């Protein structure tokens, strides 16, 4: 099924999902049934899918992102048995995944995680609390970043195991329909075969793979947000008459729209470049993905802000797409690497960059 048509069919309900604070279970099932979950698509095709979904609902795009993050980690670092068990279920949507890395003392610095994973006679016992887990309220399995004897590990933890508790998060600034939760692991026991990759690989390999996938899909989702806000602002300016003059005839309004267009086009182009490098297996793809996420997230925030100026009071309405994306765009500049972290990474890249 075409992702643009699928997403467009959901547009009218997105504001209601945001107001209710939940992406409905039937929509999650429909996304899975249409073949959009945990898909192994070429990078640009995956990116366009995320732009289509991101231009409708950030939580809808987040569903694709988090399912893909866990899938990417299992596909690359899982054993044959783990891949055979988890990948089909993730793709069908039989299992919804959550990525549990962030903690109160470990946000940008994930090496500081305090969650422990102690090995005990063929089992692993988890203790800790994770914050801001996307779809953590309804996830069936969590990919948990922890430490084992001082070394970073990642563990697949089924939500139904004794000691797993999801604390719903409501009323946050953005991503209100993404069923966020803080998740507690109180002495949870899982089989040792739930360890994903050997101890020591949890952060530099498994988590890095998941975050790289996340940045790429968030970047494209931001492209969709920027373009949707641009279209909303341009449509309003073309239709709205004030004092006998259409808004679009005012030079100041046209200038705002021009800046929105420049940002939206630039964001898409930098994402297309990242997709091409990923498709080619180019070693520069990781840096290009950081750049794409940085540029696109800032573009989404800037375009949403300017679009709000064009729409005026209409942009502040409860069901306003621009208002919703204005809130969501701030979150995009924080997740999968805040702007300031990306700038540090990109500065290092700039020192060795050549045309």
C-alpha positions in Angstrom: 0.0 0.0 0.0 1.2 3.5 -0.8 2.3 5.2 2.5 1.2 8.7 1.3 -2.3 7.6 0.6 -2.5 5.6 3.8 -1.3 8.5 5.9 -3.6 11.0 4.2 -6.5 8.8 5.1 -5.7 9.2 8.8 -5.1 13.0 8.8 -8.5 14.0 10.0 -8.2 11.9 13.2 -4.7 13.0 14.2 -5.8 16.0 16.3 -8.2 13.7 18.2 -5.4 11.2 19.0 -3.3 14.0 20.3 -6.1 15.4 22.5 -6.9 11.9 23.9 -3.2 11.2 24.4 -3.3 7.8 22.7 -2.8 6.4 19.2 -5.7 3.9 19.0 -4.9 0.2 19.0 -6.8 -0.3 15.8 -4.6 2.2 14.0 -1.5 0.4 15.2 -3.0 -2.9 13.9 -3.8 -1.2 10.6 -0.3 0.1 10.2 1.1 -3.4 10.8 -1.4 -5.0 8.5 -0.4 -2.5 5.7 3.2 -3.7 6.1 4.7 -0.5 7.5 6.1 -1.9 10.7 9.7 -3.1 11.1 10.2 -3.1 7.4 13.5 -3.7 5.7 13.1 -1.1 3.1 15.7 0.8 1.1 16.7 4.0 3.0 15.1 6.6 0.9 11.8 4.5 0.7 11.8 4.2 4.4 12.5 7.9 4.7 9.7 8.9 2.5 7.4 6.7 4.5 8.4 8.5 7.7 7.9 11.8 6.0 4.4 10.8 4.9 3.5 9.7 8.5 5.4 12.5 10.1 3.3 15.1 8.2 0.2 13.6 9.7 1.0 12.6 13.3 4.4 12.5 15.1 3.2 9.6 17.2 2.4 7.7 14.1 5.9 8.3 12.8 7.3 7.4 16.3 5.6 4.0 16.1 7.6 3.3 12.9 10.7 4.7 14.5 10.8 2.7 17.8 9.7 -0.6 16.1 12.4 0.0 13.6 15.1 0.8 16.2 14.6 -2.5 18.0 14.3 -4.4 14.8 17.6 -2.9 13.5 19.4 -3.8 16.7 18.1 -7.4 16.6 18.8 -7.8 12.9 22.4 -6.7 13.2 23.4 -8.0 16.6 21.0 -10.8 17.4 21.8 -14.5 17.2 20.2 -16.6 14.6 17.7 -17.8 17.2 16.9 -14.3 18.3 16.4 -13.1 14.8 14.1 -16.0 14.0 12.0 -15.4 17.1 11.7 -11.7 17.2 12.0 -10.3 13.6 8.8 -11.9 12.1 6.7 -10.9 15.2 8.0 -7.3 15.1 7.2 -7.0 11.4 3.7 -8.4 11.8 3.0 -6.2 14.8 2.3 -9.2 17.0 4.9 -7.7 19.3 5.2 -4.0 19.9 8.7 -2.8 21.0 9.9 -0.1 23.4 13.5 1.2 23.5 14.4 1.7 27.2 17.7 3.7 27.5 17.1 7.1 29.1 17.3 7.5 32.9 17.1 10.4 35.3 20.9 10.6 35.4 21.5 9.3 31.8 20.1 11.3 28.9 22.6 12.5 26.5 25.3 10.6 28.4 23.9 7.1 28.1 27.2 5.6 29.5 25.9 6.8 32.9 23.0 4.4 33.1 22.4 2.9 36.5 20.1 0.1 35.6 21.8 -3.2 36.5 21.7 -6.6 34.8 23.2 -9.2 37.0 23.8 -12.7 35.7 22.5 -15.5 38.0 22.8 -19.2 36.9 21.6 -18.9 33.3 19.4 -15.9 34.0 19.7 -12.1 34.1 18.1 -10.0 36.8 17.2 -6.4 35.9 16.9 -3.5 38.4 16.3 0.1 37.4 13.9 2.7 36.1 13.8 4.0 32.5 12.2 7.3 31.5 10.3 8.5 28.4 9.9 5.2 26.7 7.9 5.7 23.5 4.9 3.4 23.5 6.0 2.1 26.8 2.4 1.9 28.0 1.6 -0.8 25.4 4.9 -2.4 24.5 5.2 -6.1 24.6 9.0 -6.2 24.8 11.7 -3.7 25.8 15.2 -3.4 24.6 16.9 -2.3 27.8 20.3 -0.7 28.1 21.9 -1.7 31.4 25.3 -2.5 33.0 26.6 -5.9 33.9 29.8 -6.0 36.0 30.6 -2.5 34.8 30.1 -3.3 31.1 27.2 -2.0 29.0 24.7 -4.6 27.9 21.3 -4.7 26.2 18.6 -7.1 27.2 15.3 -8.0 25.7 12.7 -7.9 28.5 9.1 -9.0 27.9 6.6 -6.6 29.5 4.6 -9.4 31.1 7.4 -10.6 33.3 6.9 -10.1 37.1 8.5 -6.8 38.2 7.9 -4.8 35.0 5.8 -1.8 35.7 4.8 0.9 33.2 3.9 4.3 34.7 2.0 6.3 32.0 3.2 9.8 31.1 0.5 12.2 30.2 0.3 15.9 29.4 3.8 16.2 28.1 4.7 19.0 25.6 4.7 16.9 22.5 4.3 13.3 21.2 1.1 13.2 23.3 -0.4 10.2 21.4 2.8 8.1 21.6 1.8 6.3 24.8 4.9 7.3 26.7 5.8 5.7 30.0 8.4 5.5 32.6 9.2 1.8 33.1 10.4 0.2 36.3 12.3 -3.1 36.4 12.2 -4.4 40.0 14.4 -7.5 40.1 13.0 -8.8 36.8 14.4 -12.2 35.8 14.9 -13.1 32.1 16.8 -16.0 30.4 20.5 -15.3 29.7 19.7 -15.8 26.0 17.7 -12.5 26.1 21.0 -10.7 26.2 21.5 -9.0 22.8 25.2 -9.2 21.9 28.0 -9.9 24.4 28.6 -7.6 27.5 30.6 -4.6 26.5 28.7 -4.2 23.2 25.5 -2.8 24.6 26.2 0.9 24.1 28.9 1.2 21.4 27.2 -1.4 19.1 23.6 -2.3 19.9 22.4 1.0 21.2 24.4 2.9 18.6 22.7 0.9 15.8 19.2 1.6 17.3 19.9 5.3 17.7 21.3 5.7 14.2 18.1 4.2 12.8 16.1 6.4 15.1 17.9 9.6 14.0 17.3 8.7 10.3 13.6 8.2 10.7 13.1 11.2 13.0 14.9 13.4 10.4 12.5 12.3 7.7 9.5 12.7 10.0 10.6 16.3 10.6 10.6 16.8 6.8 7.0 15.8 6.8 6.2 18.1 9.6 7.9 21.1 8.0 6.2 20.5 4.6 2.8 20.1 6.3 3.2 23.4 8.2 4.3 25.1 5.0 1.3 23.9 3.1 -1.0 24.9 5.9 0.5 28.4 6.1 0.5 28.9 2.3 -3.1 27.7 2.0 -4.2 30.1 4.8 -2.3 33.0 3.3 -3.9 32.4 -0.1 -7.5 32.2 1.3 -7.5 34.7 4.1 -8.8 38.2 3.3 -8.1 41.0 5.7 -9.0 44.6 5.0 -9.9 43.6 1.5 -6.4 42.2 0.8 -5.3 38.6 0.8 -2.6 37.8 3.3 -0.5 36.4 0.5 -0.3 39.9 -1.0 1.6 41.3 2.0 5.3 41.3 1.5 6.0 40.3 5.1 3.8 37.2 4.8 5.5 36.2 1.5 8.9 36.6 3.1 7.8 34.3 5.9 6.6 31.7 3.4 9.8 32.0 1.4 11.9 31.2 4.5 9.6 28.2 5.3 10.0 26.9 1.7 13.8 27.3 1.9 14.0 25.4 5.2 11.6 22.6 4.1 13.4 22.0 0.8 16.8 22.0 2.5 15.7 19.5 5.1 14.4 17.1 2.5 17.6 17.4 0.4 19.9 16.7 3.3 17.8 13.7 4.2 18.0 12.4 0.6 21.8 12.8 0.8 21.9 10.7 4.0 19.7 8.1 2.5 21.9 7.8 -0.6 25.0 7.4 1.6 23.3 4.7 3.7 22.2 2.9 0.6 25.8 2.9 -0.6 27.2 1.7 2.7 29.4 4.8 2.8 31.3 5.3 6.1 30.2 8.9 6.0 26.5 7.8 6.4 26.5 8.0 10.2 27.7 11.7 10.2 25.3 12.5 7.3 22.5 11.1 9.4 23.4 13.2 12.4 23.5 16.2 10.0 20.1 15.3 8.5 18.4 15.0 11.9 19.9 18.2 13.1 18.9 20.2 10.0 15.5 18.7 9.7 14.5 19.0 13.3 15.5 22.7 13.3 13.6 23.2 10.1 10.5 21.6 11.5 10.7 23.9 14.5 11.3 27.1 12.5 8.6 26.4 9.9 6.1 25.5 12.5 6.9 28.8 14.4 6.6 30.9 11.2 3.4 29.1 10.1 1.9 29.9 13.5 2.6 33.6 12.8 0.9 33.4 9.4 -2.2 31.6 10.8 -2.5 33.8 13.9 -5.3 32.7 16.2 -6.2 29.8 13.9 -2.8 28.3 14.6 -3.6 28.3 18.3 -6.8 26.4 18.0 -7.1 23.1 19.8 -7.2 21.1 16.6 -4.5 23.1 14.8 -2.0 20.9 12.9 0.5 23.8 13.1 0.0 24.2 16.9 0.5 20.4 17.4 3.6 20.3 15.3 5.0 23.4 17.0 4.9 21.4 20.3 6.2 18.2 18.6 9.0 20.0 16.9 10.6 21.1 20.2 10.7 17.4 21.2 12.4 16.5 17.9 15.3 18.8 18.8 15.9 16.8 21.9 15.3 13.1 21.1 17.9 10.9 19.5 20.6 13.5 20.3 19.9 17.1 21.3 21.0 19.9 19.0 24.0 20.7 21.2 25.2 17.1 21.1 24.8 17.0 17.4 26.7 20.2 17.0 29.7 18.7 18.9 29.6 15.7 16.6 29.3 17.7 13.5 32.1 20.0 14.6 34.4 17.0 14.7 33.1 15.9 11.3 33.8 19.4 9.9 37.4 19.3 10.9 38.0 16.3 8.6 35.4 17.1 5.9 36.4 17.6 2.3 34.2 18.4 -0.7 
